[in-house]
């Protein structure tokens, strides 16, 4: 289970919009000035977007806490018992050509 870089980038941008809005609002409540709140939010967005992206990429390489599910690579796995059974049945009935299609 891995994440594509594009997924990480989109996740980074959507998080940044939310987090920067929060920073702007808090900065405005503290300073009471829109210009200072905008400056603080602007600096914060530039630094934290890079930090968040690197943080996500680092965590995508860590295996701890991930669940891996081993799924077949085909909807009809080659070694499926039902297919083996059908193949043997077709061989016995003389449908050799049809049985070969299941191999």
BABA-155613 format. One record per residue: x, y, z of N, C-alpha, C, O in turn; residue number from 1; residue in one letter. Coordinates in Angstrom, 3 decimals. Each point is the difference from the previous one (the first is absolute). Example, Ala and Ser with C-alpha at 12.3 -4.5 7.8 and 13.67 -1.06 7.14 Angstrom:
REM BABA-155613
[rec [13.190; -5.690; 7.800]; [-0.890; 1.190; 0.000]; [0.900; 1.200; 0.000]; [1.036; -0.019; 0.665]; 1; A];
[rec [-1.386; 1.069; -1.385]; [0.820; 1.190; 0.060]; [-0.770; 1.090; 0.730]; [0.509; 1.108; 0.169]; 2; S];
END
This chain:
REM BABA-155613
[rec [0.849; -1.170; 0.000]; [-0.849; 1.170; 0.000]; [0.896; 1.234; 0.000]; [0.700; 0.271; 0.976]; 1; X];
[rec [-0.729; 0.472; -2.075]; [0.773; 1.227; -0.087]; [-0.880; 1.116; -0.529]; [-1.066; -0.243; -0.565]; 2; X];
[rec [1.520; 1.445; 0.754]; [-0.713; 1.160; -0.515]; [0.769; 0.580; -1.170]; [1.228; 0.081; 0.030]; 3; X];
[rec [-1.953; 0.322; -1.057]; [0.644; 0.669; -1.126]; [0.397; 1.404; 0.427]; [-0.600; 0.584; 0.903]; 4; X];
[rec [1.617; -0.055; -1.563]; [0.464; 1.356; 0.318]; [-1.095; 1.030; -0.267]; [-0.125; 0.976; 0.740]; 5; X];
[rec [-0.673; -1.186; -1.797]; [-1.065; 0.959; -0.312]; [-1.050; 0.034; 1.112]; [-0.530; 1.064; 0.320]; 6; X];
[rec [0.230; -2.222; 0.268]; [-0.965; -0.048; 1.101]; [0.537; 0.767; 1.202]; [-0.723; 0.759; 0.645]; 7; X];
[rec [2.002; -0.972; -0.356]; [0.625; 0.703; 1.116]; [-0.008; 1.503; -0.250]; [-0.235; 0.775; 0.928]; 8; X];
[rec [0.490; -0.347; -2.171]; [0.024; 1.429; -0.323]; [-1.383; 0.626; 0.162]; [-0.116; 1.092; 0.558]; 9; X];
[rec [-0.926; -1.757; -1.032]; [-1.364; 0.531; 0.128]; [-0.408; 0.057; 1.471]; [-0.610; 0.972; 0.445]; 10; X];
[rec [0.950; -2.015; 0.301]; [-0.286; -0.019; 1.429]; [0.708; 1.164; 0.701]; [-0.561; 0.640; 0.889]; 11; X];
[rec [1.787; -0.384; -1.301]; [0.782; 1.096; 0.563]; [-0.682; 1.336; -0.257]; [-0.122; 0.821; 0.909]; 12; X];
[rec [-0.322; -0.598; -2.140]; [-0.624; 1.276; -0.348]; [-1.328; 0.218; 0.721]; [-0.267; 1.099; 0.486]; 13; X];
[rec [-0.567; -2.139; -0.411]; [-1.285; 0.168; 0.684]; [0.192; 0.251; 1.501]; [-0.721; 0.792; 0.607]; 14; X];
[rec [1.694; -1.473; -0.032]; [0.291; 0.232; 1.410]; [0.514; 1.415; 0.215]; [-0.353; 0.658; 0.978]; 15; X];
[rec [1.192; -0.196; -1.901]; [0.575; 1.336; 0.122]; [-1.075; 1.067; -0.022]; [0.077; 0.954; 0.774]; 16; X];
[rec [-1.080; -1.081; -1.636]; [-1.090; 0.984; -0.056]; [-0.710; 0.069; 1.349]; [-0.259; 1.087; 0.516]; 17; X];
[rec [-0.047; -2.230; 0.041]; [-0.669; -0.047; 1.298]; [0.882; 0.580; 1.113]; [-0.447; 0.829; 0.793]; 18; X];
[rec [1.689; -1.275; -0.749]; [0.899; 0.432; 1.080]; [0.345; 1.486; -0.105]; [0.102; 0.677; 1.023]; 19; X];
[rec [0.080; -0.158; -2.235]; [0.333; 1.412; -0.171]; [-1.183; 0.886; 0.377]; [0.189; 1.073; 0.573]; 20; X];
[rec [-1.395; -1.508; -0.885]; [-1.185; 0.751; 0.413]; [-0.061; 0.079; 1.524]; [-0.313; 1.049; 0.564]; 21; X];
[rec [0.611; -2.150; 0.084]; [0.034; -0.037; 1.465]; [1.063; 0.958; 0.533]; [-0.262; 0.763; 0.930]; 22; X];
[rec [1.458; -0.799; -1.513]; [1.085; 0.882; 0.438]; [-0.381; 1.469; -0.194]; [0.255; 0.834; 0.868]; 23; X];
[rec [-0.867; -0.527; -2.012]; [-0.413; 1.380; -0.273]; [-0.999; 0.487; 1.051]; [0.131; 1.104; 0.529]; 24; X];
[rec [-1.128; -1.938; -0.235]; [-1.031; 0.393; 0.975]; [0.597; 0.205; 1.384]; [-0.307; 0.985; 0.672]; 25; X];
[rec [1.157; -1.909; -0.244]; [0.633; 0.133; 1.327]; [0.900; 1.235; 0.043]; [0.003; 0.740; 0.984]; 26; X];
[rec [0.762; -0.522; -2.058]; [0.887; 1.173; -0.049]; [-0.798; 1.300; 0.050]; [0.414; 0.964; 0.644]; 27; X];
[rec [-1.550; -0.944; -1.321]; [-0.841; 1.203; 0.019]; [-0.558; 0.253; 1.402]; [-0.032; 1.142; 0.458]; 28; X];
[rec [-0.406; -2.205; 0.223]; [-0.511; 0.175; 1.364]; [1.084; 0.507; 0.948]; [-0.282; 0.795; 0.896]; 29; X];
[rec [1.503; -1.245; -1.086]; [1.100; 0.418; 0.881]; [0.458; 1.423; -0.310]; [0.179; 0.808; 0.910]; 30; X];
[rec [0.014; -0.498; -2.211]; [0.549; 1.310; -0.375]; [-1.072; 1.055; -0.250]; [0.233; 1.190; 0.212]; 31; X];
[rec [-1.412; -1.630; -0.664]; [-1.049; 0.968; -0.322]; [0.226; 0.697; -1.330]; [-0.719; 0.943; -0.329]; 32; X];
[rec [1.696; -1.384; -0.434]; [0.324; 0.624; -1.287]; [0.031; -1.054; -1.105]; [0.615; -1.057; 0.139]; 33; X];
[rec [-1.303; 1.380; -1.248]; [-0.036; -0.919; -1.136]; [1.359; -0.107; -0.688]; [0.372; -1.075; -0.470]; 34; X];
[rec [0.375; 2.189; 0.406]; [1.292; -0.037; -0.695]; [1.005; -0.903; 0.721]; [0.729; -0.752; -0.647]; 35; X];
[rec [-0.686; 0.819; 1.965]; [0.909; -0.876; 0.757]; [-0.467; -1.453; -0.056]; [0.811; -0.917; -0.124]; 36; X];
[rec [-2.113; 0.721; 0.215]; [-0.539; -1.364; -0.083]; [0.325; -0.611; -1.357]; [0.352; -1.177; -0.080]; 37; X];
[rec [-0.466; 1.968; -0.991]; [0.334; -0.486; -1.346]; [1.480; -0.309; -0.150]; [0.370; -0.984; -0.640]; 38; X];
[rec [0.477; 1.822; 1.229]; [1.451; -0.228; -0.070]; [0.373; -1.284; 0.750]; [0.797; -0.800; -0.489]; 39; X];
[rec [-1.364; 0.615; 1.649]; [0.283; -1.210; 0.788]; [-0.482; -1.236; -0.755]; [0.728; -0.989; -0.092]; 40; X];
[rec [-1.938; 1.033; -0.446]; [-0.542; -1.139; -0.742]; [0.817; -0.272; -1.264]; [0.183; -1.157; -0.378]; 41; X];
[rec [0.306; 2.206; -0.276]; [0.808; -0.167; -1.210]; [1.335; -0.685; 0.266]; [0.412; -0.886; -0.749]; 42; X];
[rec [0.248; 1.293; 1.801]; [1.271; -0.633; 0.369]; [-0.237; -1.450; 0.414]; [0.755; -0.902; -0.363]; 43; X];
[rec [-1.813; 0.707; 1.126]; [-0.319; -1.347; 0.486]; [-0.305; -0.954; -1.147]; [0.412; -1.159; 0.040]; 44; X];
[rec [-1.122; 1.621; -1.054]; [-0.366; -0.873; -1.110]; [1.241; -0.427; -0.787]; [0.094; -1.145; -0.442]; 45; X];
[rec [0.840; 2.051; 0.272]; [1.209; -0.311; -0.772]; [0.863; -1.056; 0.687]; [0.547; -0.883; -0.660]; 46; X];
[rec [-0.428; 0.970; 1.945]; [0.862; -0.953; 0.706]; [-0.690; -1.329; 0.268]; [0.599; -1.061; -0.175]; 47; X];
[rec [-1.833; 1.115; 0.591]; [-0.663; -1.234; 0.427]; [-0.472; -0.878; -1.147]; [-0.171; -1.202; 0.200]; 48; X];
[rec [-0.043; 1.740; -1.377]; [-0.395; -0.848; -1.123]; [1.148; -0.952; -0.354]; [-0.228; -1.163; -0.331]; 49; X];
[rec [1.439; 1.662; 0.405]; [1.165; -0.839; -0.281]; [0.204; -1.008; 1.127]; [0.259; -1.175; -0.261]; 50; X];
[rec [-0.372; 1.614; 1.486]; [0.174; -0.898; 1.139]; [-1.050; -1.107; 0.016]; [0.322; -1.152; 0.290]; 51; X];
[rec [-1.569; 1.490; -0.596]; [-1.066; -1.002; 0.002]; [0.231; -1.043; -1.097]; [-0.153; -1.198; 0.238]; 52; X];
[rec [0.520; 1.654; -1.438]; [0.248; -0.924; -1.111]; [1.116; -0.981; 0.368]; [-0.144; -1.206; -0.200]; 53; X];
[rec [1.231; 1.709; 0.725]; [1.116; -0.870; 0.399]; [-0.416; -0.954; 1.125]; [0.406; -1.162; 0.017]; 54; X];
[rec [-1.202; 1.652; 0.901]; [-0.497; -0.828; 1.102]; [-0.857; -1.153; -0.536]; [0.162; -1.142; 0.431]; 55; X];
[rec [-1.073; 1.435; -1.367]; [-0.851; -1.038; -0.595]; [0.812; -1.033; -0.768]; [-0.268; -1.196; 0.107]; 56; X];
[rec [1.253; 1.638; -0.875]; [0.827; -0.930; -0.772]; [0.816; -0.902; 0.939]; [0.175; -1.189; -0.266]; 57; X];
[rec [0.311; 1.764; 1.352]; [0.757; -0.804; 0.965]; [-0.898; -1.059; 0.627]; [0.407; -1.155; 0.128]; 58; X];
[rec [-1.620; 1.529; 0.265]; [-0.916; -0.961; 0.614]; [-0.473; -1.056; -0.989]; [-0.329; -1.114; 0.410]; 59; X];
[rec [0.287; 1.431; -1.697]; [-0.420; -1.009; -0.974]; [1.036; -1.115; -0.126]; [-0.322; -1.087; -0.477]; 60; X];
[rec [1.552; 1.340; 0.896]; [1.059; -1.019; -0.061]; [0.050; -0.871; 1.264]; [0.638; -1.053; 0.002]; 61; X];
[rec [-1.299; 1.485; 1.052]; [-0.003; -0.739; 1.263]; [-1.091; -1.065; -0.059]; [-1.156; 0.311; -0.286]; 62; X];
[rec [1.516; -1.557; 0.552]; [-0.950; -1.108; -0.091]; [-0.854; -0.159; 1.245]; [-1.049; -0.642; -0.056]; 63; X];
[rec [1.468; 1.205; 1.169]; [-0.716; -0.149; 1.259]; [-1.425; 0.539; -0.129]; [-0.201; 1.113; -0.487]; 64; X];
[rec [-0.783; -1.897; 0.920]; [-1.380; 0.426; 0.035]; [-0.768; -0.178; -1.295]; [-1.186; 0.325; -0.050]; 65; X];
[rec [1.819; -0.830; -0.999]; [-0.698; -0.229; -1.266]; [-0.531; -1.419; -0.026]; [0.645; -0.919; 0.504]; 66; X];
[rec [-1.813; 0.740; -1.088]; [-0.578; -1.325; -0.170]; [0.174; -0.423; -1.449]; [-0.376; 0.729; -0.918]; 67; X];
[rec [0.938; -1.889; 0.722]; [0.188; -0.527; -1.345]; [-0.959; -1.166; -0.202]; [-0.040; -0.934; 0.800]; 68; X];
[rec [-0.719; 1.001; -1.863]; [-0.936; -1.061; -0.337]; [0.498; -0.643; -1.280]; [0.168; 0.669; -1.019]; 69; X];
[rec [0.065; -1.955; 1.078]; [0.495; -0.722; -1.161]; [-1.182; -0.426; -0.855]; [-0.696; -0.965; 0.317]; 70; X];
[rec [0.477; 1.692; -1.402]; [-1.084; -0.306; -0.914]; [0.550; -0.692; -1.233]; [1.150; 0.231; -0.372]; 71; X];
[rec [-1.946; -1.076; -0.271]; [0.481; -0.632; -1.231]; [0.216; 1.049; -1.084]; [-0.678; 1.027; -0.029]; 72; X];
[rec [1.624; -1.295; -0.857]; [0.287; 0.948; -1.069]; [-0.969; -0.142; -1.152]; [-0.011; 0.828; -0.910]; 73; X];
[rec [-0.796; -1.859; 0.939]; [-0.961; -0.252; -1.058]; [-1.331; -0.384; 0.632]; [-0.019; -0.590; 1.080]; 74; X];
[rec [-1.099; 0.916; -1.733]; [-1.281; -0.419; 0.571]; [-0.165; -1.517; -0.017]; [-0.807; -0.550; 0.750]; 75; X];
[rec [1.573; -0.124; -1.606]; [-0.028; -1.455; -0.075]; [1.413; -0.528; 0.234]; [0.719; -0.291; -0.957]; 76; X];
[rec [-0.319; 0.166; 2.213]; [1.355; -0.466; 0.285]; [0.276; -1.358; -0.648]; [-0.863; -0.877; -0.027]; 77; X];
[rec [2.060; 0.725; -0.484]; [0.381; -1.206; -0.736]; [-0.127; -1.251; 0.860]; [-0.406; -1.049; -0.499]; 78; X];
[rec [0.737; 1.141; 1.745]; [0.000; -1.180; 0.867]; [-1.302; -0.164; 0.784]; [-0.018; -0.699; 1.013]; 79; X];
[rec [-1.034; 1.307; -1.445]; [-1.289; -0.111; 0.692]; [-0.513; -1.445; -0.092]; [0.047; -0.605; -1.071]; 80; X];
[rec [-0.525; 0.064; 2.168]; [-0.437; -1.397; 0.032]; [-1.192; -0.244; -0.917]; [-0.138; -1.087; -0.562]; 81; X];
[rec [-0.724; 2.092; 0.405]; [-1.161; -0.177; -0.873]; [0.422; -0.131; -1.463]; [-0.572; -0.784; -0.758]; 82; X];
[rec [1.573; 1.557; 0.380]; [0.494; -0.075; -1.378]; [0.689; -1.339; -0.244]; [-0.177; -0.611; -1.054]; 83; X];
[rec [0.959; 0.158; 2.027]; [0.649; -1.314; -0.134]; [-1.042; -1.105; -0.162]; [0.131; -0.887; -0.844]; 84; X];
[rec [-1.151; 0.969; 1.664]; [-1.052; -1.010; -0.042]; [-0.734; 0.019; -1.351]; [-0.286; -1.056; -0.565]; 85; X];
[rec [-0.012; 2.235; 0.061]; [-0.662; 0.132; -1.292]; [0.888; -0.514; -1.127]; [-0.479; -0.665; -0.919]; 86; X];
[rec [1.777; 0.974; 0.991]; [0.949; -0.454; -1.005]; [0.037; -1.530; -0.052]; [-0.021; -0.581; -1.085]; 87; X];
[rec [0.074; -0.074; 2.250]; [0.007; -1.465; 0.059]; [-1.301; -0.577; -0.557]; [0.012; -0.997; -0.722]; 88; X];
[rec [-1.125; 1.632; 1.062]; [-1.299; -0.461; -0.493]; [-0.058; 0.094; -1.532]; [-0.449; -0.933; -0.666]; 89; X];
[rec [0.899; 2.048; 0.123]; [-0.023; 0.180; -1.454]; [0.921; -0.996; -0.702]; [-0.324; -0.504; -1.076]; 90; X];
[rec [1.484; 0.222; 1.698]; [0.918; -1.005; -0.568]; [-0.671; -1.373; -0.055]; [0.103; -0.707; -1.003]; 91; X];
[rec [-0.788; 0.337; 2.080]; [-0.670; -1.308; 0.050]; [-1.108; -0.102; -1.044]; [-0.209; -1.062; -0.587]; 92; X];
[rec [-0.497; 2.158; 0.357]; [-1.116; -0.004; -0.944]; [0.455; 0.154; -1.458]; [-0.817; -0.048; -0.919]; 93; X];
[rec [2.112; 0.231; 0.720]; [0.520; 0.088; -1.360]; [0.071; 1.405; -0.566]; [0.297; 0.164; -1.184]; 94; X];
[rec [-0.554; 0.838; 1.978]; [0.094; 1.391; -0.459]; [1.408; 0.542; 0.281]; [0.183; 0.924; 0.793]; 95; X];
[rec [0.788; -1.517; -1.455]; [1.401; 0.338; 0.254]; [0.298; 1.450; -0.386]; [0.710; 0.704; 0.719]; 96; X];
[rec [-1.254; -0.259; -1.854]; [0.259; 1.376; -0.450]; [-0.528; 1.015; 1.013]; [0.667; 0.991; 0.297]; 97; X];
[rec [-1.846; -1.238; 0.222]; [-0.579; 0.911; 0.989]; [0.784; -0.054; 1.310]; [0.191; 1.026; 0.652]; 98; X];
[rec [0.254; -2.197; -0.275]; [0.803; -0.157; 1.227]; [1.319; 0.751; -0.112]; [0.485; 0.565; 0.980]; 99; X];
[rec [0.096; -0.561; -2.187]; [1.277; 0.716; -0.195]; [-0.156; 1.515; 0.173]; [0.950; 0.679; 0.391]; 100; X];
[rec [-2.114; -0.161; -0.674]; [-0.231; 1.432; 0.178]; [0.113; 0.427; 1.468]; [0.275; 1.162; 0.300]; 101; X];
[rec [-0.485; -2.093; 0.583]; [0.079; 0.309; 1.430]; [1.412; -0.094; 0.553]; [0.220; 0.262; 1.182]; 102; X];
[rec [0.726; -0.627; -2.011]; [1.388; -0.113; 0.464]; [0.734; 1.295; -0.159]; [1.180; 0.087; 0.340]; 103; X];
END
